[in-house]
Amino acid sequence: MLKQDLKDILQKSFHDKFDLVERKENLYQLIVPLYHEDGDMMDIFIRVSGDSLFVCDCGMTLMRLSYTFEVDSEHKEKILFEILNQNDVKYEDGNIFIPTTADMLFRNIMQLSQVISKVSAMKMLRKNNVVSVFYENVHNYIYSSLSQYAPKENYLPIEGHNEYFADYYLEVNKKPAFLFTFNNENKALISTVSVMEFQKNNLSFTGVAISDNLANFTKNNQKRIISAMDKVFYDYDDFTSNSIDYFKRLAS
């Protein structure tokens, strides 16, 4: 497909509000009024390969993101690939792309622009870094130091009631231990309600709470958590320092 053919196709959708710049053979940068939050124009390209067309970012989105936020952990990679999978785009060596056709070109350009916005918004995780690190650290510790208890994530003990869940399930001497992690009042309340519902349904389990810092919660919520749970780790250091011995005693 020739450059003029692409221009003719794009003219129908963007009218005169675009330009097409050939960066190298069969690769064209689309200059169009689609912008990042800070006002910079998005990097969107069209690649021609034989009879196939692709809209892509040539790796520019992740490169731009890396100036303020690195995708450098399993947790962050998981978020990235959830965004890509949910929006039905492809990914290879940093390049985010969508196979397209002449008829679908405009729609796929707009689709890619939305994905670029969502991936770029991952920098907001930096503002919630303490939140991300807490949950990620708990996850890593459980699977490295408590792996003998066959941990499972997002455990649903009551069939048909997904609103009541434990963040982790451990099998301790053939008896389940349900682990609940929280770093804010809302998540603590959800965990407490889940424990009370499990108790109401006469489930046999040990309820274990892992807080990022229980001292940050209101006195009333501290009382509710301590009353509902069999064991409360007051913060991450308490959990890593004492959980191995605690589960050993629970298993004996």
C-alpha positions in Angstrom: 0.0 0.0 0.0 1.4 3.4 -1.0 1.5 6.5 1.2 -1.1 8.2 -0.9 -3.5 5.3 -0.5 -3.1 5.6 3.3 -3.8 9.3 3.1 -6.9 8.8 1.1 -8.2 6.3 3.7 -7.4 8.6 6.6 -8.8 11.6 4.9 -12.3 10.1 5.2 -12.0 10.1 9.0 -9.6 12.8 10.0 -10.3 15.2 7.1 -7.5 17.8 7.0 -6.5 17.3 10.7 -3.7 14.9 10.1 -0.4 14.3 8.4 1.5 11.2 7.5 5.3 11.3 7.8 7.4 8.4 6.4 10.0 7.5 9.0 11.4 4.6 7.1 10.3 2.3 4.3 6.8 1.1 5.0 6.6 2.8 8.4 4.6 6.1 8.7 4.0 8.3 11.7 0.5 9.6 12.0 0.4 13.2 13.1 -3.0 13.7 14.5 -4.6 15.6 17.4 -4.5 12.8 20.0 -2.7 13.9 23.1 -1.3 12.7 26.4 -2.6 14.4 29.6 0.4 16.7 29.6 -0.4 17.9 26.1 2.3 16.0 24.2 1.1 14.3 21.0 0.8 10.5 21.1 3.2 8.5 19.0 1.1 6.4 16.6 2.5 4.7 13.6 1.1 2.7 10.7 3.3 -0.1 9.4 2.7 -1.8 6.0 3.8 -5.3 5.6 2.8 -6.8 2.2 -0.9 -6.8 2.2 -1.1 -6.4 6.0 -1.6 -3.2 8.0 -0.7 -2.5 11.6 -1.2 0.4 13.9 1.5 0.6 16.6 3.4 2.8 18.9 6.9 1.5 18.1 7.7 1.1 21.8 7.3 4.8 22.4 4.6 4.5 25.1 6.7 2.4 27.5 9.8 4.4 26.7 7.9 7.6 27.6 6.5 6.0 30.8 10.0 4.9 31.8 11.0 8.5 32.4 8.9 8.6 35.5 7.8 5.0 36.1 9.6 1.7 35.5 7.7 -1.5 34.8 10.3 -3.4 36.9 8.4 -6.0 39.0 6.0 -8.9 38.5 3.2 -6.9 40.0 3.6 -4.0 37.5 4.0 -6.4 34.6 0.8 -8.1 35.6 -1.0 -4.7 35.5 0.5 -3.9 32.1 -0.6 -7.2 30.5 -4.0 -7.0 32.0 -4.5 -3.6 30.3 -3.2 -5.0 27.0 -5.3 -8.2 27.2 -8.5 -6.4 28.2 -8.1 -4.1 25.3 -7.3 -6.8 22.8 -4.0 -5.5 21.5 -0.7 -7.3 20.7 2.7 -6.8 22.3 6.2 -7.7 21.2 9.5 -6.3 22.5 8.0 -3.1 23.9 5.9 -2.5 20.8 2.1 -2.2 21.3 0.2 -2.9 18.1 -3.0 -3.9 16.4 -3.4 -5.8 13.1 -5.9 -3.8 11.1 -7.4 -3.3 7.6 -8.3 -0.3 5.5 -11.9 -0.5 6.7 -10.9 -0.8 10.4 -7.9 1.7 10.3 -9.7 4.6 12.0 -11.3 2.5 14.6 -8.1 0.8 15.5 -6.2 4.0 15.6 -8.7 5.3 18.2 -8.5 1.9 20.0 -4.7 2.2 20.2 -4.9 5.8 21.5 -7.1 4.6 24.4 -4.6 1.8 25.3 -1.8 4.4 25.2 -3.7 6.5 27.6 -4.3 3.6 30.0 -0.7 2.4 29.9 0.6 5.9 30.4 -1.7 6.2 33.5 0.3 3.4 35.2 2.5 6.3 36.4 -0.2 6.9 39.0 0.9 3.8 40.7 4.0 5.7 41.7 1.7 7.9 43.9 0.4 4.8 45.5 3.7 3.1 45.7 3.3 2.2 49.4 0.1 0.4 48.6 1.6 -1.6 45.7 4.7 -2.5 47.6 2.8 -3.7 50.7 0.6 -6.1 48.7 3.5 -7.2 46.5 5.8 -7.9 49.5 3.1 -9.9 51.3 2.5 -11.9 48.1 6.2 -12.6 47.6 6.8 -13.5 51.2 3.9 -16.0 51.4 5.0 -17.8 48.2 8.7 -17.9 49.3 8.6 -18.5 53.0 5.2 -20.1 53.6 5.1 -22.2 50.4 5.0 -25.5 52.4 1.3 -24.6 53.2 0.3 -24.7 49.5 -1.0 -21.1 49.3 -3.8 -20.2 47.0 -4.9 -16.6 46.1 -8.4 -15.1 46.1 -10.0 -18.0 47.8 -13.9 -18.2 47.8 -15.0 -20.6 50.6 -18.8 -20.1 50.0 -19.9 -21.2 46.5 -21.9 -18.6 44.7 -20.9 -15.7 47.0 -17.9 -14.1 45.5 -18.4 -11.0 47.7 -16.9 -13.0 50.6 -13.3 -14.0 50.1 -10.0 -14.6 51.6 -6.9 -13.1 50.0 -4.9 -16.3 50.6 -5.7 -19.8 51.7 -3.1 -21.9 53.5 -3.5 -25.6 54.4 -2.0 -25.9 57.9 -2.2 -29.5 59.3 -5.2 -30.3 57.1 -7.1 -27.2 58.5 -7.5 -24.1 56.4 -6.1 -20.8 57.4 -7.6 -17.8 55.6 -5.3 -14.8 55.3 -6.6 -11.2 54.9 -4.4 -8.3 53.8 -5.3 -4.7 54.1 -3.8 -1.2 54.2 -7.0 0.9 54.4 -10.2 1.0 56.4 -12.4 -0.1 53.5 -10.4 -3.3 52.8 -10.2 -4.0 56.5 -14.0 -3.8 56.7 -14.5 -6.1 53.7 -12.1 -8.6 55.4 -13.9 -8.4 58.7 -17.3 -8.9 57.1 -16.0 -11.9 55.2 -14.6 -13.5 58.3 -17.9 -13.0 60.1 -19.8 -14.5 57.2 -17.6 -17.6 57.2 -18.1 -18.0 61.0 -21.9 -17.6 60.5 -21.7 -20.5 58.0 -19.8 -22.6 60.5 -16.7 -23.0 58.4 -13.7 -24.4 60.1 -10.7 -22.1 59.6 -8.2 -19.9 61.3 -8.6 -16.2 60.4 -5.3 -14.3 60.0 -5.1 -10.6 59.4 -2.0 -8.9 57.9 -2.1 -5.1 58.2 0.3 -2.6 56.8 0.1 -0.7 60.1 -2.8 -1.3 62.4 -2.0 1.8 64.4 -3.3 3.9 61.4 -6.8 2.5 61.8 -9.5 4.0 64.0 -9.9 2.5 67.5 -13.3 1.1 66.6 -12.0 -0.7 63.5 -9.0 -2.0 65.4 -11.4 -3.6 67.9 -13.5 -5.1 65.1 -10.5 -6.6 63.4 -9.0 -8.0 66.6 -12.4 -9.4 67.7 -13.1 -11.1 64.3 -9.7 -12.6 63.6 -7.8 -15.4 65.4 -4.5 -13.7 64.7 -3.5 -10.2 63.8 -0.1 -9.2 62.5 0.1 -5.5 63.2 2.4 -4.6 60.2 4.5 -6.2 57.5 7.6 -6.5 59.8 5.5 -8.3 62.5 4.3 -10.7 59.8 7.7 -11.5 58.4 9.3 -11.8 61.9 6.7 -14.0 63.5 4.5 -15.8 60.9 6.8 -18.8 60.4 6.8 -19.7 64.1 3.1 -18.9 64.3 2.2 -21.3 61.5 4.5 -24.0 62.9 2.7 -23.8 66.2 -0.7 -23.9 64.4 0.4 -27.0 62.6 1.6 -28.9 65.7 
